[in-house]
Amino acid sequence: NEENIREHLKEMLKTTFSSEEEFNNIDKAIKAGVQEAYLVSANNFIALSQKKNAIQTLKNYKVKYPDEAEVADRLIAEIEKQGRYNVWQVLNTPAPP
């Protein structure tokens, strides 16, 4: 069920994926509408030094979930500055005043 998928994705955030199968599973979750899958995907791209893919994933996230635009913009800005290497590092940091 969707709740199990969400929990599995949260656990996936703790590791980096490199196999095609793992990326395909994340892509399937994105296509199935699992919001957290975008963050898992972006996190993996960051860990693999694929900054452009991480930013594009977050731009897609922002389009799909406009209520998360502020979070996505902060993540994108930090990735562009090369100051962030983990999605949750930004999400757990308070927004600047």
Secondary structure, DSSP 8 states (H G I E B T S, - for coil): -HHHHHHHHHHHTTS---SHHHHHHHHHHHHTT-HHHHHHHHHHHHHTT-HHHHHHHHHHHHHH-GGGHHHHHHHHHHHHTT--S-HHHHHTS----
